[in-house]
Amino acid sequence: MELGNISKPTYSPGPEAPGSSTPGLVAMAHGFLRLVQPNALPVELFNFEQSQSEFNQEDIHKLLLYELGFLVCAATGVLFIILVPLVGCCFCCCRC
């Protein structure tokens, strides 16, 4: 096994992402994720050196703003899970 020059190592570029056989679906998934969560994670809220047991209102507001897209998607999903069977039942039972 060749180790090369240990005192002055040469680094190659990082690993490349594997090619996909479905680039359209990959682009659509990345577009959806950019649409749902455009805001960056507020890293300044998390201080792991000191134990923080409480968040103030502003911190909670920043976290909810960060997760707003996922919360909207979850609320829409729950709404569809409830409404679609209900509307289907009404169409099937009340064929007026």
Secondary structure, DSSP 8 states (H G I E B T S, - for coil): -----SSS------------S-HHHHHHHHHHHHHH--S---GGG--SSS------HHHHHHHHHHTHHHHHHHHHHHHHHHHHHHHHHHHHH---
